[in-house]
Amino acid sequence: MPELPEQTALRARVDRELARFVGAETDALVAVNKSLAPLRGVLRAATGYGKRLRSAFCYWGRRDSRTATRWYAPRHA
């Protein structure tokens, strides 16, 4: 089944944001310790090249954590 233009655009946005996030996080790690520089390639490979399942897990995990926080939050009487 061909992908809808909206799906293509969403995938591109997810790829860009994931690459931006991974880049920022690896820059922060390397700033702490230069020996962590090889992790850049490893993290890019683990999150890049169309591996959208990981980004879906991130999205749904975050969404679920917000729902769980509201649901489990103690109620004030």
Secondary structure, DSSP 4 states (H G I P E B T S, - for coil): -PPPHHHHHHHHHHHHHHHHHHHHHHHHHHHH-GGGTTHHHHHHHHH-TT-HHHHHHHHHHHHHHHHHHHHHSPPP-
